[in-house]
């Protein structure tokens, strides 16, 4: 680690401890040249996979875009922000658990529909109608039937 004061390449770790929140390691260092002390923090870097669109285009994963999709589907629906945050966190954790560098955006869209179906059936139908590009009333009937079957399975 270079000294931030004199740019000397050699430093010595004087003290190491966990940060207050436990998410990083705090290190006190001393420059071997100028003797000044400074603090560094070590954090785990977790990279989200890139999303591969149907066109083949690759995009960085964006929680904001995910949140916007939920917001649009849930417009004027009785679902709390905390519930949406939990659903987004479920999707993020599933993405991380895959351990892949790239993931199909279709897979993420299916996960969004799964979360919406659990949160609010109307929002699920809204999202599905756009996401699956419904063309006629039969597409809506099929989605409604799917929701009814899922509800019947839960009641059993």
Secondary structure, DSSP 8 states (H G I E B T S, - for coil): ---TTT--S-EEEEEEEE-TTSSEEEEEEEETTT--EEEEEEE------EEE-TTS-EE---HHHHHHHHHHHTTTSS--HHHHHHHHHHHHHHHHHHT-SEEEHHHHHHHHHHHHHHH-HHHHHHHHHHHTT--SHHHHHHHHHHHHHHHHHHH-
